[in-house]
């Protein structure tokens, strides 16, 4: 890994270390209701209905969906570049008595043997990787034959005036109506870092399809997350609802 790549990853890790304390309080990160939890379970059962799968959650953050997978009966390993995110994940797993392995690791190059997992899962991750194409290739490496890569991502900032205006209005409404700063602990990346990420505003669905095809994945499918989004909106402050107007998707492919 070059010194430039190391620097980028250190900047990313520092950003998410800072965000770890309040990460789960944000709608779309932490699961806010039983209705949302059940909606996620139904969505995942449609994608991989099998029981007892070995799942690698890359960029697992505070382990919110790692815990959900364990609750569904799967064997879960979570990796993240942020040590503080992982500490939160470990505390949550201990409180729930969930048998999950968490370890620091680079999502672009998971530190596991070839053909180790049935599922490689990522949520809200591709946008923050300096080399997402390499990441998808390496996810294929650690998958067993007929295993699946499952990706949830979106495009939330196309760099347009409309997107900037919507974000600023949403932040102002949250500050005025909820008496809290929605950007606390979740301030955007500095321009220096965004310039070094190919999808700093979100990974477009068509581009992710290209990555999957280039890595040899077959039976590529997208799945509807409307039920999840509807459940999230029920617990969402008005300011955040204003912002939530972007492409959001679940896509999977088979090795």
C-alpha positions in Angstrom: 0.0 0.0 0.0 1.4 3.4 -1.0 2.0 6.2 1.5 -0.9 8.1 -0.2 -3.3 5.2 0.3 -2.2 4.9 4.0 -2.9 8.6 4.5 -6.4 8.4 3.0 -7.3 5.4 5.2 -5.9 7.1 8.3 -8.1 10.2 7.5 -11.2 8.0 7.0 -10.5 6.0 10.2 -10.2 9.3 12.2 -13.4 10.6 10.8 -15.4 7.5 11.9 -13.7 7.3 15.2 -15.1 10.8 15.9 -18.6 9.7 14.6 -18.7 6.5 16.6 -20.2 8.1 19.7 -23.4 9.3 18.0 -23.5 7.1 15.0 -26.4 4.9 16.1 -28.6 7.8 17.0 -29.0 8.8 13.3 -31.8 7.4 11.3 -30.5 5.1 8.6 -27.5 4.1 10.7 -29.0 2.7 14.0 -32.2 0.7 13.7 -34.9 2.9 15.4 -37.9 0.6 15.7 -39.2 -3.0 15.7 -40.9 -2.2 12.4 -37.6 -1.2 10.8 -35.9 -4.3 12.3 -38.6 -6.6 10.9 -38.4 -4.8 7.5 -34.7 -5.4 7.3 -35.1 -9.0 8.1 -37.7 -9.5 5.4 -35.4 -7.8 2.9 -32.4 -10.0 3.8 -34.4 -13.2 3.8 -35.4 -12.4 0.2 -31.8 -12.0 -0.8 -30.4 -15.0 1.1 -33.1 -17.2 2.6 -30.7 -19.9 3.7 -30.0 -20.5 7.4 -26.7 -20.5 9.3 -24.6 -18.7 6.7 -21.1 -17.5 7.3 -21.3 -13.7 6.8 -18.5 -11.1 6.5 -19.8 -7.6 7.3 -17.2 -5.3 5.8 -17.1 -1.8 7.1 -19.4 -3.0 9.9 -19.3 0.2 11.9 -21.0 -0.2 15.3 -22.2 -3.6 14.3 -25.8 -2.7 13.9 -26.5 -5.1 11.0 -23.9 -7.6 12.3 -26.2 -8.0 15.3 -29.2 -8.4 13.1 -27.6 -11.1 11.1 -26.6 -13.0 14.3 -30.2 -12.6 15.5 -31.3 -14.2 12.3 -29.1 -17.2 13.0 -26.1 -16.5 10.9 -22.4 -16.7 11.9 -21.0 -13.2 11.6 -17.6 -11.6 11.4 -17.4 -7.8 11.2 -14.4 -5.7 10.2 -13.9 -2.0 10.2 -11.0 0.5 9.9 -12.2 2.5 12.9 -11.1 1.1 16.2 -13.7 3.1 18.1 -16.5 1.9 16.0 -15.4 -1.6 16.7 -15.3 -1.0 20.5 -18.9 0.1 20.3 -19.8 -3.0 18.2 -18.1 -5.3 20.8 -20.0 -3.6 23.7 -23.3 -4.0 21.9 -22.6 -7.7 21.1 -21.6 -8.4 24.7 -24.8 -6.8 26.0 -26.9 -8.9 23.6 -24.8 -12.0 24.3 -24.3 -12.3 20.5 -21.4 -14.5 19.4 -19.8 -12.2 16.7 -16.2 -11.8 15.9 -15.1 -8.2 15.4 -11.6 -7.1 14.2 -9.9 -4.2 12.6 -9.4 -4.7 8.9 -9.2 -3.0 5.5 -12.5 -3.4 3.7 -10.7 -3.1 0.3 -8.6 -6.1 1.2 -10.2 -8.3 3.9 -7.6 -10.2 5.9 -9.1 -13.7 5.3 -8.3 -16.8 3.3 -9.8 -17.5 -0.1 -13.3 -19.0 0.0 -13.9 -18.2 3.6 -17.5 -16.8 3.6 -21.0 -17.5 2.1 -21.9 -13.8 2.1 -19.9 -10.6 1.9 -22.1 -7.7 3.0 -21.5 -4.0 2.9 -23.7 -1.0 3.8 -22.9 2.6 3.1 -19.3 1.7 2.3 -18.3 1.9 -1.4 -18.6 5.7 -1.4 -15.8 6.0 1.1 -13.3 3.7 -0.5 -10.4 5.0 -2.6 -10.5 1.9 -4.8 -14.1 0.4 -4.8 -13.3 -1.8 -7.9 -10.5 -3.5 -6.1 -12.7 -3.9 -3.0 -15.4 -5.8 -5.0 -12.7 -8.0 -6.6 -11.3 -8.9 -3.2 -14.8 -9.6 -1.8 -15.1 -12.2 -4.5 -11.8 -13.7 -3.4 -13.0 -14.4 0.1 -16.4 -15.8 -1.1 -17.0 -19.5 -1.5 -18.3 -20.8 -4.8 -21.9 -19.7 -5.3 -21.5 -17.2 -2.4 -23.1 -13.8 -2.7 -21.9 -10.2 -2.4 -24.6 -8.0 -1.0 -24.2 -4.2 -1.2 -26.4 -1.5 0.1 -25.4 2.0 -1.0 -26.8 5.1 -2.6 -26.1 8.6 -4.1 -26.9 11.3 -1.6 -24.8 14.2 -3.0 -24.5 14.7 -6.7 -22.8 18.0 -6.2 -25.7 19.9 -7.6 -27.1 23.2 -6.3 -30.4 21.4 -5.5 -28.6 18.8 -3.3 -26.6 21.4 -1.4 -29.8 23.5 -0.8 -31.8 20.5 0.4 -29.0 19.5 2.8 -28.7 23.0 4.2 -32.4 23.4 4.6 -32.7 20.0 6.3 -29.9 20.8 8.7 -31.5 24.2 9.6 -34.9 22.6 10.2 -33.4 19.9 12.5 -31.5 22.6 14.4 -34.6 24.7 14.8 -37.3 22.0 15.5 -35.3 19.3 17.2 -32.8 21.5 19.0 -29.8 19.4 17.9 -27.1 19.7 15.3 -27.6 16.9 12.8 -24.0 17.3 11.7 -22.4 16.7 15.1 -20.1 13.8 14.8 -21.2 13.4 11.1 -19.6 16.4 9.4 -18.7 15.7 5.8 -15.3 14.7 4.7 -12.8 17.6 4.0 -12.5 18.6 0.4 -8.9 17.2 0.3 -10.2 13.7 1.2 -13.3 13.9 -1.1 -11.1 14.7 -4.0 -9.3 11.4 -3.6 -12.4 9.2 -3.5 -14.1 8.3 -6.8 -17.6 8.2 -5.3 -17.5 10.8 -2.4 -21.1 11.7 -3.0 -22.3 8.1 -3.2 -21.8 5.1 -5.5 -24.2 5.1 -8.5 -26.0 1.9 -9.1 -24.9 1.5 -12.7 -21.2 1.9 -11.6 -21.6 -0.8 -9.0 -23.1 -3.1 -11.6 -19.9 -2.5 -13.6 -17.7 -3.5 -10.7 -19.7 -6.7 -10.1 -19.6 -7.6 -13.8 -15.8 -6.9 -14.0 -15.2 -9.1 -11.0 -17.1 -12.0 -12.6 -20.3 -12.0 -10.5 -23.4 -13.5 -12.1 -27.1 -13.3 -11.5 -26.8 -9.7 -10.5 -30.1 -8.4 -9.0 -31.4 -5.3 -7.3 -34.0 -5.5 -4.5 -36.7 -3.1 -3.3 -36.0 -1.3 0.1 -39.2 0.7 0.2 -40.5 -1.0 3.3 -37.2 -0.3 5.1 -37.3 3.4 4.0 -40.9 3.8 5.0 -40.2 2.4 8.5 -37.2 4.8 8.8 -39.2 7.8 7.8 -41.7 7.2 10.7 -38.9 8.0 13.1 -37.2 10.7 11.1 -37.2 14.4 12.0 -38.7 16.7 9.4 -35.3 18.1 8.6 -33.9 14.7 7.7 -37.0 13.9 5.6 -36.2 16.9 3.5 -32.7 15.5 2.8 -33.9 11.9 2.1 -34.5 12.2 -1.6 -31.8 10.2 -3.3 -31.0 6.9 -5.1 -30.8 4.1 -2.5 -30.5 0.4 -3.4 -29.6 -3.1 -2.5 -27.8 -5.1 -5.1 -26.3 -8.6 -5.0 -24.4 -10.9 -7.3 -23.4 -14.6 -7.1 -19.8 -15.8 -7.4 
